Amino acid sequence: MSTRILPAVAHADAARALTTLLGQLPDTEPAAPVADSTALVDTLARLAADSVAALPEVVLVHERIGPVPALELVREVTLRFPAVAVVLITSEPGPGLFAAAMDAGARGLIALPLSYEELAQRVQAAAAWSVGVRRHLGQGALELYGGPGGRVVTVSGAKGGVGTTLVAVQLALAAAASGRATALADLDLQAGDVASYLDVQFRRSFADLAAIQDISPGVLQDAVFQHETGIGLLLAPADGERGEEVNDRSVRQIVSALRTRYEIVVLDCGTQMNSANAAAVEMADTTLLLTTPDVVSVRAARRMVRLWDRLQIRKAEETVTVVNRHVRSAEIQPPLVERITGTRVARTAVPAHFKELQAAVDAGRMQDLEAKSTVRQALWGLAAELGIVGAPEGEEAVRHGRGAKGARTGRGGLLRSERGQVAARRGRPTS
């Protein structure tokens, strides 16, 4: 049987040299190299979605791959695709790096400059390990453990006060109500309000996991608060300055641990971009960008999209923009937002009915928002549109969202509100 090999090499010259050597190995099927970490994970996820058996036996990761650091990429691949053997290619194969690579889950190191003998030996050993794991687990176990894990959805705001936390909370509530194991993590590290919206007091937070190198299920369970709604909550630190302890490396590790335990992971990324929430946006399966139908917010959304593109965090066409506080009489409508931002705008727009929210917001219990609320129906309809709720509840949410009193579905499936009352709570709108 041939060994399938997927190289991940950013530099063109290094890719050509590696491809040439791989082509000389017997009984191998080297694939075309992928140029960055995002392409590697996307390729593996796509193959796993078709069939776990379609995954390559060996993945070769060059040390200069980006934008995700090589060791973090090795960790993510081994967590999400445990039957794939990952080998790190490095120019400094010392004991320290070897230990770090093994901790991350690598099956070996290959030293630069490349040699045919070492490459053949490492690939053969890694392939044998991968085949042995797959034979031991069996096809049924591979379907359970070999796939990409839970789905990660990030919710970011174009600017402050556009309703980021409200949307993240309601999406998580909708997913949990549909029977899916759901986690809601607050990555607005300095000013997170998830705890306030769900009436929670808990001393553990993101910061408590930031310094841990290996997050076991037990460690994760200690840091996650199990809410009465069934949602697992990982909160922002109560002391905002502790947010600086959380960096991109720790976020990648924490989110990877969450997605191995939960079917749906919703991340409230706030409105301020830093290395931590940028890493979350980059590794997300679905990225939502919240805006309101006004010039300032739409400009801020376009600025955020361009920032993500410049930093190679997320392409515009991979981002879903959600219009919050939508009113039929507004001059700025979703199709215009789509043209300005270059993103795909969700068919479901959230109506501007703050009065429906005020009692639940003031009580700090968004889980008690009435089912007949047009805002709740729209947000649960959005969850169904995104595919993060189970089929029966998703269909029910869409049906109620379209049949809500005071709202109707217009062209393109947009939920239009008949009234446009926008209120502010303490100078900071939340819907």
Steps between C-alpha positions, in 0.01 A plus 500: 500500500629844410569758770319829444704803603383861532783758532439841657778733384476877459823572311490415128861377480462278805175363358669408171790329676266303725271403211797376298619273780150375579457405134800267533362308799359157414131422555403858579235741368617852584232766463566854382641710788271738687646842566365594843345364817146599406520314168634190677222482758233581239631227271501240776153603615367473147650153456366386838152627408497277193652198672746454783670237286581777252735671747874470425705273721780757541506881519836677474508844666786736420623712791439826309138432424266783591308686619454243779835399657614152403470341844153643552399369159634157589295506820182605319535237228566219747205604715255528211631210290656253746548222243728721287873484576665843504875543443675834558772620261749726680847645473561464877421140601633533853377324816288798608312523172466123484334496842270790406404332173420174678289688755310658211431157354757472219618154399852611415740769376679535168812716495581759236663481251288208388657162430332214318592241764364692797184607314428141395559369851280757675217472246504121516490498882223762514294317237533171688377669817202656319399171338531322835279756674234475231505120509478499879214751522304361210287692256219571750737654752665702228168653408456598862846632580672565170293795380548869559319509835245757608409806299643836609295817438648841581289812547681835460364854503585762241500753785388522859131473580382312192374201702787253480446335838123483459537316169766262635286413803185437297684286244638286783156473661348393168768234445461364854120495470530289186680231700858571394783510753582871499773721647495880513838665557549871574807627312419864568775466758495846655131581489315170459131502593394140442488435876280807551260395223454152647500582874824313575765548765799272455864549591657294219569662164700492177799636687516192725560279197747731325813371673413130479699315235284188479128555558353167604122439511512528878680834493254633242204382705627687806515827304163467327183601683202276426205736458140408584419511127753226430760734347860468612631850574865604482497856625720805461711583808327719758812717516545642151877531528525120519387490140860576405594151621303348213689494169450341162677178600280445802184582305583243233561238764186586701271516196641171371427342840144640497423371153603146601237503775213707357308479173456878480747756638384864485766764566409859588802687361382852585599794282868560579743287301804352672712190451264287708172559320679528165616141550142397577364668187768333290428147622118537503278298270251790479579865564220750565550876486227709663402842372204735524342677199676833542793661321743487793443131574514393136825690453636330811396162358683571175806610700492177702468284188797674339703459819432127507596472134827695540603287798395179320257422778183455293401578142198721436313228312545268801331745737126519567371847590188523715291818498365574847227754587367481147207724407315502170518878472880522539694632203768235552362156417679159509575489124685830531694369802598198292634716218693733733665231711551236232371235741197276487213651697280259691147465365369548854513858622428574867221754560538806722269419790696587813184517712469125464849460643506753778351288779732206429803727462433687824447172687816356349311191384496487121392137526162630618434704184150414384469254216256731321755783490573588139866562588534153651320342208728676254815394685386140528411517131856620439627197692294279270633682193856439619424133565599500867168367631343158460252453217170497693578802713668674207190460287286621787722805551488590134123451489444721803754755379311541174158507660579745779253769586622836377749345257483350154734340250589720210713453193797271558352358823584811704308541822349850485378681809191719487622725775846636565532593865868512603566556868823524698581352836744708702633656184583162344239336273485127529265384231 
